[in-house]
Amino acid sequence: MNKRIIMLMAAALALLSASAQVTFTGVGKYPVIEVTPDMSTGLNKIFVIYDTDGVGMNFHSPMSERAEWCSFDSRGGAFADTIHEIQWDGYSTTLAQVKPNTGYIITVGTDRFYYWVVNYADYMMSLNDMFCESVQPCSLLKLRVDGTAPKIPYATINGHTMVLDRKLELSYTTLHWDDSTHWEEQPVLETYASLEDGIEVEQPLCNTVFMLQGDQFLKQWGIEEVVESRYYETQAVSCGTTAVQEDRGNNNEKGIDNGYGGSAPVHIVFTGYPTDAVVYRVWEIASDPDFEQVSLQFNQDELDYNFNDAGTYYVRYMVANAAGTCEYYGETYQVVVSESELVCPNIFSPGSTEGVNDIWKVSYKSLVEFHCWIFNRWGNLVCEFTDPGSGWDGTYHGKLVDTGVYYYVVTATGSDGVKYKKRGDITILRYTRGAGAAGGDTGGMGGGEY
């Protein structure tokens, strides 16, 4: 059989199924609600009737053929019984009184239709009150509902018992961390098929009121049940954190490729953002990732801290509620402060090519103290600075000095306690434009004035 014929047959079957009509009589003021179940159930429709007492069921045959009816219970279609009390008027067949919570198989020629009828009156829902019970105060909350909303069972054609989802709606408010700098209120909506299994939710991170409403059938009938809890004061705590390291912008200072730390002093501002129930908060600095050796504690939300000594540090923010029964630890930050290093160059070329070797700078890591003096050949001081990120641009009193040899003295102390005292020569070169070779004095200044 080719693909086109199969497609035409499928379309014809779909049209036939669509033209089969089921209606009900005597339903009263609440209309019958149709539910389309999953295809795996084998059912075409589930009909939810407020009260099946006095309700009849009518099936209009697509081809005006007399339909045969069978009914089945929770055992499935294999145990179906023929219904003889069917009325036929030449166009449709009618069952004067439907059976509550029963399945029906209606056969017309070679076509079969499978339905299940729910008598909602047997599973009536009511909500009177709702109470909050902290099962696990830091993580889990149980809601005890004074009311009923039992499971609504139905059977598949293979005899499997399923539960019709009431879609009870529980709404409340919690807090959501936006991964930047603040918490924002977030509405929560959860649904439940019934109340028989109870209701447990995560502890909200802010004070809130819980509202339970439904179910989907009462809502469609316009008689929805609604109940609210008392104002709930949360016990759960959480926190978000950020860490911002100062960028000193020294291109001669060696840092680290990733993460926090680098050359001392490392300046980082840590900020904690606690949730509503937080009363106690602390930043901890330790030398081990398990925080068994905590060296410093700061009871504040913002920690502005300088790491001056070489080593590896671990920093975290901890919060707790007033009773101390709930606590939460934020992200652990690793800060690696490198050991010290100092390298002094011996040649540069001020006034030749801007931005290319035109400033004499040391290359360094983790220096907490620094002092540099530069002298000319007569021992006159031409430059002095105490910031290792700074340098000498080859000028004295605003004018470029002559080419030649100068002398530096540097003293420094590293974050690891290493003391440095370096002396050496600095050779100043200037390149004649286009020549690419060292030349003589182009500045017109004699060395004698120094």
GISUL-V529454 format. One line per field, one symbol per residue. ss: DSSP state (@ for helix, = for strand, . for the rest). psi: psi as a letter, one per 40 degrees, with the letter a starting at -180 (. if undefined). A space follows every 10 residues. Layout:
BEGIN
ss->???
psi->???
END
This chain:
BEGIN
ss->..@@@@@@@@ @@@@@@@@@. =====..... ..===...@@ @...=====. .....===== .......=== ==....@@@. ==...===.. .====..... .=======.. =========@ @@@..===== ======...= ========.. .====..... ====...=== =======... ..======== ==......== ==.....=.. ====.@@@@@ @...====.. .=......== =====..... ..=......= ==...===== ====.....= ======.... ...=====.. .======... ========== ......===. ..=====... ===...==.. .........= ..===.==== =====..... =====..... .=..==..== ...======= ====....== ========.. =......=.. ......@@@.
psi->hidddddddd ddddddddeh hhiiifeaeh ihhhhhiide deidihhhhd hehehihhhh hdffihihii iiaeeidefi hhhdfhhhee diihhdhihi fiihhhhhbe hihhihhhgd defiiihdih ihhhdhdedh hhhhhgaigi ihiiiieeeh hihhhdfhhh iahaihhefc eiiihhihhi iidaedeihh iihieiiihh hhiaaddddd eefihhiiii hhhieiiiii iihhhhhefh eehhaidiai abhihhhhhh higiidehdh ihhhhieiee fdghdiihgi dhhhihhdii ahihhihhii adeedhihha ihhhhhhiii ihhhieiigi echhehfehh iihihfheii hhhhiaeeeh heihieheea ahefihfeih iiiahihihh iihieeehhh hiiiihhhih hihedeihaa heefhiede.
END
